[in-house]
Amino acid sequence: MEKPNILVMEDDQTISAALDMILTEAGYDVDVAETGEAALELFNQKQFNLLIADLKLPGIGGMEVIRQIKEKKVKTQVIVITGVGTQPIAEEALALGAHEFLPKPFTDDQIKKAIDDVLKHHDAGPFQLFTLIQKREVLGVLSRAADDEDFWNDLMELGSKALDKYQLIGDAKGDIASGDLKWINENVWELNQKQLEFIFKRL
């Protein structure tokens, strides 16, 4: 079988070099682009199974690259990696066709699992779409809980009822309201420091 081709679009050379090494050792064929322009040029030269895209880039931004890639290369899967882990950004990336949203910093195991999941389930059927919506909604709840004192108080007083406006299954609502870190890690991803603030305070 041919190795899956992965393009890493990341302007931080430390991160791109680490991803290049990790993914090459895992058996992938890896190219690296430090700008959006370089990524688009590489897409004109060869086909990629997966784009790992940082969003904050010099010149053409990562979101615009994703938009152009999905317009022309609809079979290319996209994983967004970003240090700006907010719900609106996640929603925009998913709306453009991204298949996974991974906040920085992430571990080697997290990125490898995300790649494995995306490449194995490259046809975005109802279950995958449902899973992406759950991840987006959990990310939004935890980020809001860390910033919005009124929302925090509602969670403390009302529990899962405070989450009725979010597109979450019943188990997810209960586990978020109770601060079940194990469930969140298993079903979403390991959290960044800001999102962990809510869990620690809840516990």
Secondary structure, 3 states (H helix, E strand, C coil): CCCCEEEEECCCHHHHHHHHHHHHHCCCEEEEECCHHHHHHHHHHCCCCEEEEECCCCCCCHHHHHHHHHHHCCCCEEEEEECCCCHHHHHHHHHHCCCEEEECCCCHHHHHHHHHHHHHCCCCCHHHHHHHHHHHHHHHHHHHHHHCHHHHHHHHHHHHHHHCCCCCCHHHHHHHHHCCHHHHHHHCCCCCHHHHHHHHHHC
